[in-house]
Amino acid sequence: MHNFQLMHTQRKELWFNIQFWLLYFLYEWIGNAAVADEYRRYFINASVIVPLTLLSALFTVHVLIKELYMKNRKQLFWICLVASMFVFVLARRSFNYYYTYPHYYPEGQKNTPWLFWPKLLIEGVYNYLIVALYALFYFIKAWYQQQRIALALQQDKVQSELELLKAQVHPHFIFNTLNNIYSLSLRQHPQTPHLIYRLSSFLDYNLYDSKSVSIPLAKELDYIFNYIELEKIRYGEKLDVSINIYDSLDGFSICPLLLMPLVENCFKHGSQPGPETAWIRMDINTHRDWVTIKLENSFCAEERKDNGRSGIGLENVRRRLAILYPGRHELSFFSENNSYLVILKLKSYQYENKMPVG
């Protein structure tokens, strides 16, 4: 894979060089010849001047800048740059002085010597303007490629972080559920096959559906229902769970396992023993392009002092929302004496980025 990417990069660099120097050749030839109507003269001129400029550009960018300047060998870079400029400028001057002047401008040889500094300065400016333009295009292209690589790495990092956050969900739940089902099976409880089916569906979702970028909200809720049914094994009549879906969920999708930590927190805090029966309530409704999920549970005042609500589960949700729904979510928490309410609002991706009103 690495070799393929390297070959692809080399082909793109070769194609860039071919395009750049072909355009410069056409400019030196056709651009000048069209004005003077001397196509043969400027073809020969371009055939010499363009290769000299190409060599000076390649040497300056790929040897001096990349191998010396970029590796912090700046003193040697400046020495080699000045020396190479003299070499290439003198080569260009020699061509014009010993070929162009005798054939097209004889007075030039008579009136100026070969080492005529104003002419050398002009030759240097012409040559290194093209070198500078080549370097500018080259490094802009290189910077753009680096940005793409950095973006790809960032996306890989975010994906890895999301996978890690998913892996943090319900770490002990499966172990506890298997123990509970085992206990029921020893008593030959009639609910045992049903609970095994629920656990199978729960695991199937974790292994396959959770790897998707998004899934239908209804499917995520089926997964939540399986979790709730399995959790009820532990609590039985001591816990009252109510789930209400008020609107159609067609067309709404959600990132997998996003709701799980919120539901886990409800069971963690809403199932604590108290003077009255513990309860958990889940309400879901939709309005235009928003879905609102309310999770409320009973909350014992004594238990509040020791546990709070800012654990790993909620930090997990906050982090995933920041990555997956930037500007497209609202997460609110409301605490009263005997209850705790979480309201999560999510905006569908197919609509513009705009928070709900009211």
C-alpha positions in Angstrom: 0.0 0.0 0.0 2.8 2.4 0.9 4.6 1.6 -2.4 1.4 2.3 -4.3 0.9 5.7 -2.6 4.6 6.6 -3.3 4.2 5.7 -7.0 1.0 7.7 -7.2 2.7 10.7 -5.7 5.7 10.4 -8.0 3.4 10.2 -11.1 1.5 13.4 -9.9 4.8 15.2 -9.4 6.1 14.1 -12.9 2.8 15.3 -14.5 3.0 18.6 -12.7 6.6 19.1 -14.0 5.6 18.2 -17.6 2.7 20.6 -17.6 4.7 23.5 -16.0 7.7 23.2 -18.3 5.7 22.6 -21.4 3.7 25.8 -20.8 6.9 27.7 -20.2 8.4 26.3 -23.4 5.4 27.3 -25.4 5.6 30.8 -23.9 9.3 31.2 -24.8 8.7 29.9 -28.3 5.2 30.8 -29.5 4.8 33.9 -27.2 8.0 35.5 -28.4 7.8 34.2 -32.0 4.3 35.5 -32.6 5.5 39.1 -31.9 8.6 39.0 -34.1 7.3 36.4 -36.5 10.6 34.4 -36.2 9.5 30.9 -35.2 12.7 29.1 -36.0 14.8 31.5 -34.0 12.7 31.4 -30.9 12.3 27.6 -31.1 16.0 27.2 -30.9 16.1 29.8 -28.1 13.4 28.0 -26.1 15.2 24.6 -26.7 18.2 26.0 -24.8 16.8 28.5 -22.4 14.0 26.2 -21.0 16.3 23.3 -20.2 18.7 25.6 -18.4 15.9 27.1 -16.4 14.5 23.7 -15.7 17.8 22.5 -14.4 18.3 25.6 -12.2 14.7 25.2 -10.8 15.1 21.5 -10.1 18.5 22.0 -8.5 17.3 25.0 -6.4 14.0 23.4 -5.2 14.9 19.7 -4.9 18.5 19.9 -3.8 19.2 23.3 -2.2 15.8 23.9 -0.5 14.7 20.4 0.3 18.1 18.9 1.2 19.9 21.9 2.7 17.6 24.7 3.8 14.8 22.4 5.1 17.4 20.3 7.0 18.7 23.5 8.7 22.0 23.6 6.8 21.3 27.2 5.9 24.9 28.4 5.6 25.8 25.8 3.0 22.4 26.5 1.3 23.3 30.2 0.7 26.8 29.4 -0.5 25.5 26.8 -3.0 22.6 29.0 -4.1 24.9 31.9 -5.0 27.4 29.6 -6.7 24.6 27.9 -8.7 23.1 31.2 -9.7 26.5 32.3 -11.2 26.8 29.0 -13.1 23.3 29.1 -14.6 23.3 32.8 -15.3 26.7 32.5 -17.1 25.4 29.5 -19.1 22.4 31.5 -20.2 24.6 34.5 -21.0 27.0 32.4 -23.0 24.2 31.1 -25.2 22.9 34.5 -26.0 26.4 36.0 -26.4 27.9 33.3 -28.6 24.8 32.1 -30.5 22.0 34.8 -30.5 24.2 37.8 -30.9 26.2 36.5 -34.0 23.1 35.3 -35.8 20.5 38.0 -34.9 22.2 40.9 -33.2 25.9 41.3 -34.2 26.2 44.7 -32.7 25.7 43.1 -29.2 29.0 41.3 -29.3 30.8 44.5 -30.5 29.3 46.8 -28.0 29.3 44.7 -24.8 31.7 42.1 -23.3 30.7 38.7 -22.2 31.0 39.6 -18.5 28.8 42.7 -18.7 27.1 43.0 -15.3 23.9 44.7 -16.3 23.3 41.9 -18.9 24.1 39.3 -16.3 21.7 40.9 -13.9 18.9 40.8 -16.5 19.7 37.2 -17.4 19.5 36.3 -13.7 16.2 38.1 -13.1 14.6 36.3 -16.2 15.9 32.9 -15.1 15.1 33.1 -11.4 11.7 34.6 -11.8 10.7 31.4 -13.4 12.5 29.4 -10.7 10.6 31.4 -8.1 7.3 30.7 -9.9 8.1 27.0 -10.1 9.0 26.9 -6.4 5.8 28.8 -5.5 3.6 26.3 -7.5 5.5 23.4 -6.2 5.3 24.3 -2.5 1.6 25.3 -2.8 0.9 21.9 -4.3 3.0 20.2 -1.6 1.3 22.2 1.1 -2.1 21.1 -0.3 -1.1 17.5 -0.2 0.1 17.8 3.3 -3.2 19.3 4.3 -5.0 16.3 2.8 -2.7 13.9 4.6 -3.3 15.8 7.9 -7.0 15.7 7.3 -7.0 12.0 6.6 -4.9 11.4 9.8 -7.3 13.6 11.8 -10.3 11.6 10.4 -8.5 8.3 11.4 -7.9 9.7 14.8 -11.5 10.8 15.3 -12.7 7.4 14.1 -10.4 5.6 16.5 -11.6 7.9 19.3 -15.2 7.1 18.4 -14.5 3.3 18.4 -12.9 3.7 21.8 -15.9 5.6 23.1 -18.2 2.9 21.8 -16.1 0.3 23.5 -16.6 2.0 26.9 -20.3 1.4 26.8 -21.7 -1.2 29.2 -18.4 -2.9 30.1 -19.9 -5.2 32.8 -23.4 -5.5 31.5 -23.0 -8.7 29.4 -21.2 -10.5 32.3 -23.9 -9.6 34.8 -26.7 -10.5 32.3 -25.2 -13.9 31.7 -25.1 -14.6 35.4 -28.7 -13.5 35.8 -29.9 -15.7 32.9 -27.9 -18.6 34.3 -29.6 -18.2 37.7 -33.0 -18.2 35.9 -32.2 -21.3 33.9 -31.3 -23.2 37.1 -34.9 -22.4 38.3 -36.2 -23.3 34.8 -37.8 -19.9 34.6 -40.2 -19.6 31.6 -38.6 -16.2 30.6 -35.2 -17.8 30.0 -35.5 -18.4 26.2 -37.0 -14.9 25.7 -34.1 -13.3 27.6 -31.5 -15.4 25.7 -33.1 -14.1 22.4 -32.9 -10.5 23.8 -29.2 -11.0 24.6 -28.5 -12.5 21.2 -30.1 -9.5 19.5 -28.2 -7.2 21.8 -24.9 -8.8 20.9 -25.7 -8.9 17.2 -26.2 -5.2 17.3 -22.9 -4.6 19.1 -20.9 -6.8 16.7 -22.4 -5.6 13.4 -24.8 -2.6 13.4 -22.7 -0.5 15.8 -19.9 -0.3 13.2 -22.2 1.7 10.8 -21.9 5.5 10.6 -25.6 5.9 11.3 -28.6 3.6 11.6 -32.4 4.2 11.7 -33.5 5.6 15.1 -36.1 2.8 15.4 -33.3 0.2 15.2 -31.3 2.0 17.9 -34.4 2.0 20.1 -34.9 -1.8 19.5 -31.4 -2.2 20.9 -32.3 0.0 23.9 -35.5 -2.0 24.5 -33.4 -5.2 24.6 -31.1 -3.7 27.1 -34.0 -2.6 29.3 -35.6 -6.0 29.2 -32.4 -7.6 30.2 -31.8 -5.1 33.0 -35.3 -5.8 34.3 -34.1 -9.2 35.3 -32.2 -7.7 38.3 -34.9 -5.3 39.5 -38.3 -7.0 38.8 -41.2 -5.2 40.5 -38.8 -2.8 42.3 -38.4 -0.7 39.2 -41.1 0.8 36.9 -39.9 1.6 33.4 -42.1 3.6 31.0 -41.3 4.2 27.3 -43.4 6.5 25.1 -42.9 7.3 21.4 -45.3 10.0 20.4 -44.4 10.5 16.7 -43.3 8.5 13.7 -39.5 7.9 13.6 -39.4 7.3 9.8 -36.5 9.1 8.1 -34.6 9.7 11.4 -31.2 8.2 11.8 -28.7 8.3 14.7 -25.1 7.3 15.4 -25.0 3.8 17.0 -24.7 3.5 20.8 -25.2 7.2 21.3 -28.1 6.8 23.7 -26.7 3.9 25.6 -24.7 5.7 28.3 -27.7 7.9 29.1 -30.0 4.9 29.5 -27.3 3.2 31.6 -27.1 6.2 33.9 -30.9 6.0 34.3 -30.6 2.5 35.6 -27.5 3.3 37.7 -29.2 6.2 39.5 -32.9 5.5 39.0 -32.9 2.0 40.4 -31.5 3.0 43.8 -33.6 1.9 46.8 -35.8 4.6 48.3 -39.0 5.0 50.2 -41.0 4.6 47.0 -40.8 2.4 43.9 -37.9 3.5 41.7 -38.9 4.6 38.2 -37.5 5.5 34.7 -39.4 7.3 32.0 -38.3 7.7 28.3 -40.2 10.0 26.0 -39.4 10.5 22.3 -41.0 12.9 19.9 -40.1 14.5 16.6 -40.7 18.0 15.2 -39.7 18.8 11.6 -36.0 18.0 11.4 -35.4 17.5 15.1 -35.8 14.5 17.4 -36.1 15.1 21.1 -35.3 12.3 23.6 -36.2 12.8 27.3 -34.9 10.5 29.9 -36.1 11.0 33.5 -35.5 8.8 36.5 -36.2 8.9 40.2 -33.3 10.0 42.3 -32.6 9.4 46.0 -31.3 12.5 47.8 -28.8 10.4 49.9 -27.5 8.7 46.8 -27.0 12.1 45.0 -24.3 13.1 47.5 -22.0 10.2 46.7 -22.6 9.7 43.0 -23.5 12.9 41.1 -24.0 12.7 37.3 -20.7 13.8 35.8 -19.2 10.3 35.3 -17.6 8.6 32.4 -20.9 7.8 30.7 -22.0 11.5 30.3 -18.5 12.6 29.3 -18.6 9.8 26.7 -21.9 11.3 25.3 -20.7 14.9 25.3 -17.5 13.9 23.5 -19.3 11.9 20.8 -21.9 14.6 20.3 -19.1 17.2 19.8 -17.5 15.0 17.1 -20.6 13.7 15.4 -23.1 16.5 15.8 -21.2 19.8 15.9 -23.8 22.6 16.1 -26.6 20.0 15.6 -27.4 19.0 19.1 -28.6 20.2 22.5 -27.9 18.3 25.7 -29.6 19.6 28.9 -29.7 18.3 32.5 -32.3 19.3 35.1 -32.2 18.1 38.7 -35.0 18.3 41.3 -35.2 16.8 44.8 -36.4 13.3 43.7 -35.8 13.2 39.9 -33.3 13.8 37.3 -34.1 14.8 33.7 -31.9 14.6 30.6 -33.1 16.2 27.3 -31.2 15.4 24.1 -32.1 17.1 20.8 -30.6 16.0 17.6 -30.9 17.5 14.1 -31.1 15.4 11.0 -28.1 15.7 8.7 -30.3 16.4 5.7 -31.3 19.9 6.9 -29.3 23.1 7.4 -27.3 23.7 10.5 -29.7 25.5 12.7 -30.6 25.1 16.4 -34.3 24.7 17.3 -36.5 27.5 18.7 -38.4 26.9 21.8 
